[in-house]
């Protein structure tokens, strides 16, 4: 089927890295970004368009005009902690925006393969690696909104929709409200004399499954191209790292000594002790596994913040 590949949320964190990956081929890319949000970048074979996913008519008109052969749906509210204070906007971006996209595709391009980027937050908490068959019981509004997206996909059987469930991923361009990027930005600020020589932290005992974002988007491409519609695929390493170890590994890369202070105000009452995935399905069926060493991820993340000290607002993918 002819037509471009569409990426929603293309100016966001994962979306921007996905556009970079897709641009390595000759296929034309249609990149949607949020009106009034972070602007487009110069990327080969890529045309940008500002589309509000909450504007049902605008979405349908844009789909009819572009007629994409494939869609990577990366747009949406992406922050777990913020979802508690922004429940309405989280559900609007993640559920209503997705509904508008699916409706437009059904009407104008029903043969387009669609990748829905869900989340590991759809699972119930567990003390072992989570597999795709495990119980779905989100513990926060963000996870609930992602499960609602999956239910929309389930009730839209005429569209070939594939589901990625990414676990934590990090790398350059990540919003500094996320832990790895927050540490990296603060270290860069301290090195440059823009911040007092101290890092205040919350719970360092939580353990997370961390993958480089560039490996994550490579999984997205594999799932869309070779996955089975209606089937969910975990995108994860299968290994959990304590936030304490993450911080220690970043501090060893700092160019100046930096003390750490535990700040009780930073502890979250709903913080999940362990989030780790089982990658057996995506490895067995699609041949995907992380390739980028985590030391390189940390080096690249620190170098990004050393080179980009100014920050006005987070990457937002809605």
C-alpha positions in Angstrom: 0.0 0.0 0.0 1.3 3.4 -1.0 1.4 6.4 1.3 3.7 7.8 4.0 4.4 6.4 7.5 2.6 8.6 10.1 4.1 9.2 13.5 1.9 11.0 16.1 3.7 12.7 18.9 6.7 13.0 16.6 8.2 15.9 18.5 8.1 14.0 21.8 10.8 11.9 23.4 10.2 8.4 21.9 8.5 9.9 18.9 11.5 12.0 17.9 13.8 9.0 18.2 11.4 6.9 16.1 11.3 9.5 13.4 15.1 9.5 13.3 15.1 5.7 13.0 12.5 5.7 10.2 14.3 8.4 8.3 17.2 6.0 7.7 15.1 4.5 5.0 13.7 6.2 1.9 10.1 6.0 3.0 8.3 9.3 3.3 7.3 10.2 6.9 4.4 12.4 8.1 5.2 13.7 11.5 2.4 15.1 13.7 3.2 17.4 16.6 1.0 19.3 19.0 -0.1 22.8 18.0 1.7 25.3 20.1 4.1 22.7 21.5 7.7 21.8 20.7 8.4 22.5 17.1 9.6 20.3 14.3 13.2 19.4 13.5 15.0 19.0 10.1 14.7 15.3 9.4 15.2 13.7 6.0 12.1 12.5 4.1 9.9 14.1 6.8 7.0 16.5 6.5 5.6 18.0 9.7 2.1 19.0 10.5 0.6 20.4 13.7 -2.5 18.4 14.5 -4.7 18.5 17.7 -5.8 14.9 18.3 -8.7 16.2 20.3 -10.1 17.9 17.2 -12.0 15.1 15.6 -12.7 16.8 12.3 -9.1 18.0 12.0 -7.8 14.5 12.6 -10.1 13.0 10.0 -9.2 15.6 7.4 -5.5 15.1 8.0 -5.8 11.3 7.7 -7.8 11.7 4.4 -5.1 14.0 3.1 -2.1 11.9 4.1 -3.6 8.4 3.6 -0.8 6.8 5.6 0.0 3.1 5.0 1.2 2.7 8.6 0.7 4.7 11.8 2.9 4.8 15.0 0.7 6.3 17.7 3.1 7.8 20.2 1.1 10.9 21.1 -0.3 11.3 24.6 0.2 12.3 28.2 3.2 10.3 29.4 3.9 11.1 33.1 2.7 8.8 35.8 3.0 11.2 38.8 1.4 14.1 37.0 -1.6 12.0 36.0 -2.8 12.1 39.6 -3.2 15.9 39.4 -4.2 16.0 35.7 -6.7 13.1 35.5 -9.0 14.8 33.0 -6.3 16.0 30.6 -4.5 12.6 30.8 -7.7 10.7 29.8 -8.5 13.3 27.1 -5.1 13.0 25.5 -4.7 9.3 25.8 -8.3 8.0 25.3 -10.3 10.6 23.4 -7.3 11.4 21.2 -6.8 7.7 20.4 -10.5 7.3 19.7 -10.4 10.2 17.2 -7.4 8.7 15.4 -8.9 5.2 15.2 -12.3 6.6 13.9 -10.5 8.6 11.2 -8.5 5.6 10.1 -11.6 3.4 10.0 -13.3 6.0 7.8 -10.4 7.0 5.5 -7.6 4.3 5.6 -8.8 1.1 7.3 -6.0 -1.0 5.9 -3.2 1.0 7.6 -1.3 -1.0 10.2 -1.3 0.8 13.5 1.1 0.5 16.4 -0.4 1.6 19.7 2.3 2.4 22.3 0.7 1.4 25.6 2.7 1.0 28.9 3.9 -1.4 31.5 1.7 0.5 33.9 -1.3 -1.5 32.7 -0.1 -4.4 34.8 -0.9 -5.2 38.4 2.1 -4.9 40.7 4.1 -8.1 41.1 7.4 -9.2 42.7 8.6 -11.0 39.5 9.0 -10.1 35.8 5.7 -9.3 34.2 4.6 -11.2 31.1 1.9 -10.2 28.6 -0.6 -12.8 30.1 -0.3 -11.4 33.6 -3.2 -9.6 35.3 -4.0 -6.1 34.0 -4.9 -3.8 37.0 -3.4 -0.3 36.7 -2.5 1.4 39.9 -2.6 5.0 38.7 -4.6 7.2 36.3 -1.9 7.1 33.6 -1.9 3.3 33.6 -5.7 3.2 33.5 -5.7 5.6 30.5 -3.3 3.3 28.7 -5.5 0.2 29.4 -8.4 2.2 28.0 -6.4 2.7 24.8 -5.9 -1.1 24.6 -9.6 -1.7 25.1 -10.3 0.8 22.3 -8.0 -1.2 20.1 -9.8 -4.5 21.1 -13.1 -2.9 20.1 -11.8 -1.7 16.8 -11.2 -5.1 15.2 -11.4 -3.9 11.6 -8.1 -2.0 12.1 -4.9 -4.0 12.2 -3.7 -2.7 15.5 -0.5 -3.9 17.3 0.3 -3.1 20.9 3.7 -2.3 22.4 4.0 -2.2 26.2 7.2 -0.4 26.8 8.8 -0.4 30.3 11.0 2.4 31.4 13.2 3.8 28.7 15.6 6.7 28.8 18.1 8.6 26.7 18.8 12.0 25.1 15.9 14.5 24.9 14.0 13.0 27.8 11.9 15.2 29.9 13.8 16.0 33.1 10.8 15.1 35.2 11.8 11.5 34.6 14.4 10.1 37.0 17.4 9.3 34.8 17.1 12.6 32.9 16.5 14.5 36.1 19.8 13.2 37.6 21.7 13.9 34.3 20.4 17.5 34.1 21.2 18.2 37.7 24.7 16.8 37.3 25.3 19.0 34.2 23.9 22.1 36.1 26.2 21.5 39.0 29.3 20.9 36.8 28.5 24.3 35.1 27.9 26.2 38.3 24.2 26.7 37.6 23.1 24.8 40.7 24.4 24.3 44.3 26.6 21.2 44.7 24.0 18.8 45.9 21.4 16.4 44.5 18.2 16.0 46.6 16.5 12.6 46.0 13.5 10.6 47.0 13.1 6.8 47.1 16.3 5.2 45.9 15.2 1.6 46.6 12.6 1.3 43.8 13.8 -1.0 41.0 13.0 -0.4 37.4 13.5 -2.1 34.0 15.5 0.4 32.0 16.1 0.3 28.3 17.7 2.8 25.9 15.0 4.7 24.0 16.8 3.9 20.7 16.4 0.2 21.4 12.7 0.9 22.4 11.8 2.5 19.1 13.6 -0.2 17.1 11.2 -2.6 18.9 8.3 -0.4 17.8 9.3 -0.7 14.2 9.7 -4.5 14.4 6.3 -4.9 16.1 4.5 -2.8 13.5 6.3 -4.6 10.5 6.2 -8.2 11.8 3.9 -8.4 14.8 0.5 -10.0 15.0 -2.5 -7.6 15.2 -4.3 -7.6 18.5 -1.2 -9.0 20.3 0.7 -7.2 23.0 4.5 -7.2 23.2 6.5 -6.2 26.2 9.5 -3.9 25.3 11.9 -4.4 28.2 15.3 -5.8 29.2 14.1 -8.3 31.8 16.5 -6.8 34.4 15.7 -4.5 37.2 18.0 -1.7 38.4 17.7 0.1 41.7 17.4 3.8 41.4 20.3 4.0 43.8 22.5 2.1 41.4 21.4 4.4 38.5 22.4 7.4 40.5 25.7 5.9 41.6 26.6 5.1 38.0 25.8 8.6 36.9 27.7 10.2 39.8 30.9 8.3 38.8 30.6 10.2 35.5 30.3 13.6 37.1 33.3 16.0 36.7 33.0 17.3 40.2 32.2 15.7 43.6 28.4 15.8 44.2 26.8 14.9 47.6 23.4 13.4 47.8 20.6 14.4 50.2 17.5 12.3 50.9 14.5 14.6 50.8 11.3 13.0 52.4 9.1 15.4 50.4 10.2 13.6 47.3 8.8 10.2 48.3 5.6 9.2 46.6 3.0 7.4 48.6 2.0 5.3 45.6 5.6 4.5 44.4 5.8 0.9 43.1 8.7 -1.1 44.6 9.5 -3.2 41.5 8.6 -2.9 37.8 10.4 -5.4 35.6 9.2 -7.1 32.4 9.6 -10.5 30.8 10.8 -9.9 27.1 10.4 -13.6 26.1 7.6 -13.0 23.6 9.2 -10.2 21.6 12.6 -12.0 21.6 11.1 -15.3 20.5 8.6 -14.0 17.9 10.4 -10.9 16.5 14.0 -11.5 17.4 14.4 -8.2 19.3 16.7 -7.7 22.2 18.4 -4.5 23.6 21.7 -3.7 21.8 22.9 -0.5 23.3 25.0 -0.9 26.5 23.5 1.0 29.4 26.8 2.8 30.0 26.5 4.4 26.6 22.9 5.4 27.4 24.1 7.2 30.5 27.1 8.8 28.7 24.8 10.1 25.9 22.2 11.4 28.4 24.8 13.3 30.4 26.4 14.7 27.2 22.9 15.8 26.0 22.3 17.9 29.1 25.9 19.3 29.1 25.3 20.5 25.5 21.7 21.7 26.1 21.5 23.5 29.4 18.5 25.6 28.5 15.1 23.9 29.1 11.8 25.7 28.8 9.2 22.9 29.0 9.2 19.1 28.9 8.8 17.2 25.7 5.0 16.7 25.4 3.7 14.2 22.9 0.0 15.1 23.0 
